[in-house]
Amino acid sequence: MRIPVAPEGWPFILIPAAVAGALGWTGWWWAALVLGVAALAGLGFFRDPERTPPEVPGAVLAPADGRVREIRDVRDPFVGEAVRVSIFLSPLDVHVNRSPLAGRVAEVEFHPGRFLAAYRPEASEENERCRIALQGESARVTVTQIAGIVARRVVCRVRSGDKLRAGERFGLIRFGSRTDLFMPRGAHLRCRPGDKVRGGETIMGVLR
C-alpha cells in the first residue's frame, strides 16, 4: 500500500522524529516535543493524497492545490496566445504538482532567480522556477513551478520525452509557492480569481 507522502519529504519527517525519540529517551522532553511537532508539520506539508481526474473531454486540470490569484492573457513561447492562471499555494496546501492533461513532455527548463513573494506579479519572470511544456493530443499547455520567499527548492521529476497521464504527479515545490498554468486562449475557462482548486481534479478550462 502506498504511503501518501511525497518521497522528497521523508528526510524532513524521519530525521526530526528520530532525534525527538532520542531526546525523549534521555529526558529532554521539551526539545523532544519541539522536534516531534516539526516532524508532524513535515508530515502534513509533504502529504500526497490520491486524486481522481474527471473524465471530461478536453479538460485542462489544475496543476496544483491552492487559490487562483490571477488570470491574464499573455503570450507563451510554447503555447502561443495563451491564458495564464496563477495558483498561489499556502504552506497548508498540498504541494505536489500534477499534469493538467495527458501528453508528452516537450521541454523542461530550469531558471535560477530570486525569491520574491510568490504572489507578486514579477515573480513569474524573476524568481527561481521550472517550466514544463506539454504537448497534448490536440493542444499545448505549459506549467511553471515558481519558488517563493519560503519555498527555496523546485523539484521536477520529469524530462523531455516523458509521457504523462492527466493528473499524474510530476514534482513539487517546498514550503509555500506558486504554480502558473498556460493554456490556449480559445479554451473555455471554468475558473476565476479567488477560486480554491485541487490539483489533478479541478477543471480549469475546456479545450474547444
C-alpha positions, -999 to 999 in steps of 0.1 A, spaced: 0 0 0 14 34 -10 21 58 19 5 92 10 37 112 15 59 127 -13 93 109 -12 112 142 -10 96 148 24 109 118 43 142 135 54 121 163 69 99 138 88 122 109 98 152 129 110 134 152 135 113 122 146 143 101 153 161 129 171 129 136 191 128 99 201 164 100 213 159 132 232 128 119 249 147 87 259 173 108 276 148 131 294 149 162 272 112 163 269 107 199 257 133 196 230 117 163 220 83 179 219 96 207 196 112 182 171 81 160 173 59 189 163 84 196 134 81 160 122 43 162 123 44 195 104 66 179 78 42 150 75 13 175 69 33 196 44 45 167 23 12 148 23 4 134 -12 -32 122 -14 -46 102 -43 -67 122 -68 -92 110 -94 -91 131 -126 -126 138 -141 -133 122 -174 -143 153 -193 -131 155 -230 -107 184 -235 -104 192 -198 -74 211 -186 -69 203 -149 -54 223 -121 -16 215 -118 -16 223 -80 -37 228 -50 -43 264 -39 -62 296 -47 -64 312 -81 -46 346 -77 -48 360 -112 -60 352 -147 -43 371 -175 -39 370 -213 -3 365 -223 19 351 -250 37 319 -241 67 308 -263 53 272 -265 15 277 -263 13 309 -283 -16 332 -275 -25 319 -240 -43 324 -208 -21 323 -177 -38 311 -145 -17 318 -114 -23 295 -84 -9 305 -50 -1 277 -26 0 284 11 21 263 35 -11 244 44 -19 233 8 -7 201 -8 24 210 -27 26 181 -52 23 193 -88 2 173 -114 -1 172 -151 -30 193 -164 -36 169 -193 -23 137 -209 6 144 -232 44 143 -239 69 165 -221 83 185 -249 106 206 -229 118 212 -193 137 245 -185 151 255 -151 157 292 -145 177 303 -114 165 335 -99 153 355 -69 129 345 -41 103 373 -41 69 367 -26 53 342 -50 21 363 -52 39 393 -67 34 396 -105 71 399 -112 78 366 -95 68 348 -127 98 363 -145 123 369 -117 120 341 -93 137 307 -94 114 285 -115 110 254 -137 90 255 -169 74 222 -182 60 223 -218 34 196 -225 22 185 -259 -13 171 -256 -33 152 -283 -49 184 -296 -33 213 -277 -2 226 -259 0 237 -223 28 249 -201 32 247 -163 57 268 -144 67 259 -109 78 291 -91 97 293 -58 88 320 -32 102 336 -1 100 304 20 100 279 -9 136 275 -19 135 243 -39 116 234 -70 115 197 -76 107 184 -111 108 147 -117 103 146 -155 124 153 -185 119 159 -222 102 129 -239 84 116 -208 47 108 -212 23 119 -185 -13 109 -178 -38 136 -169 -34 143 -131 -1 124 -129 24 137 -104 55 154 -119 71 173 -90 66 196 -61 77 229 -45 88 231 -9 72 254 17 48 278 0 49 288 -36 31 295 -69 22 274 -100 13 290 -133 -8 273 -159 -7 285 -195 -35 271 -218 -47 282 -253 -66 314 -253 -95 297 -270 -101 274 -241 -134 278 -222 -124 290 -187 -140 273 -157 -122 292 -130 -119 328 -118 -97 347 -93 -104 336 -57 -114 300 -66 -100 273 -44 -87 244 -67 -74 209 -62 -45 196 -83 -55 168 -107 -92 172 -101 -104 208 -106 -112 217 -142 -95 250 -151 -107 251 -187 -120 230 -215 -103 230 -249 -125 238 -278 
